[in-house]
């Protein structure tokens, strides 16, 4: 029973954070949405920040699972890197909580939200770094600094997917893959 109440608190908080953002979400709202007393929330989480942290941790795990689903041993490192990045960024643009957090960070600059988005980016970079290290071990790509390479790959992908669209027609998934291979990945080829 306690697990069910804890889960209902997490689900209610996720809904509240997704609708209202971090700053505007209150423990009273969460309690009301979860149909529990406010004190019940505090038996599981000491404050809003800890509850938010739990939700974000789960979201990061979900992002990694999304990326893992598209990996295929038959494809090259480059093809898998493209597919995984696309899936993680698609997750970012479709997941209601991520959409609200990105909006809140842009409009209000909420420090807790900035910290979370930094944490999400670090998790993505770490994930890509691990895949780069595996590719280096398999000699699919040449020796490089895996963390810097992962960071640059992510930033280039975000720039092509999101920032380019601010002043240009959106690029197709195929065109983005072509550009990443041309300007970035060929430099890593053996």
Secondary structure as GFF3:
##gff-version 3
##sequence-region A 1 190
A	DSSP	alpha_helix	2	24	.	.	.	ID=ss1
A	DSSP	alpha_helix	27	34	.	.	.	ID=ss2
A	DSSP	alpha_helix	38	44	.	.	.	ID=ss3
A	DSSP	alpha_helix	48	70	.	.	.	ID=ss4
A	DSSP	alpha_helix	77	94	.	.	.	ID=ss5
A	DSSP	alpha_helix	96	108	.	.	.	ID=ss6
A	DSSP	alpha_helix	111	137	.	.	.	ID=ss7
A	DSSP	alpha_helix	146	161	.	.	.	ID=ss8
A	DSSP	three_ten_helix	163	166	.	.	.	ID=ss9
A	DSSP	alpha_helix	173	183	.	.	.	ID=ss10
A	DSSP	three_ten_helix	185	188	.	.	.	ID=ss11
###
